[in-house]
Amino acid sequence: MAKKDEKPITEQTVAAPVEKGQAKPGEIPEKGKESDASAARHQWIAEAAYHKARARGFELGYEESDWLEAEREYEQAHPSKEEG
């Protein structure tokens, strides 16, 4: 039985143990940041490649060159911190 001033134990009041190197609740883990950046990069490139194909009337045979050109454009528009 809980004491007078104690709150009952519930899922909301008990935090899961945090292991060394693990993000605390409310924090974004480093790997999550990388995956988010990677997903955003992929989405940007995919959309740019799509627009290139659309402008050409979706003519077949240019998929890889559209993607590679979009990657180059992304790298120019978003230089990495290591290069800078």
Secondary structure by P-SEA (a helix, b strand, c coil): cccccccccccccccccccccccccccccaaaaaaaaaaaaaaaaaaaaaaaaaaacccccaaaaaaaaaaaaaaaaccccccc
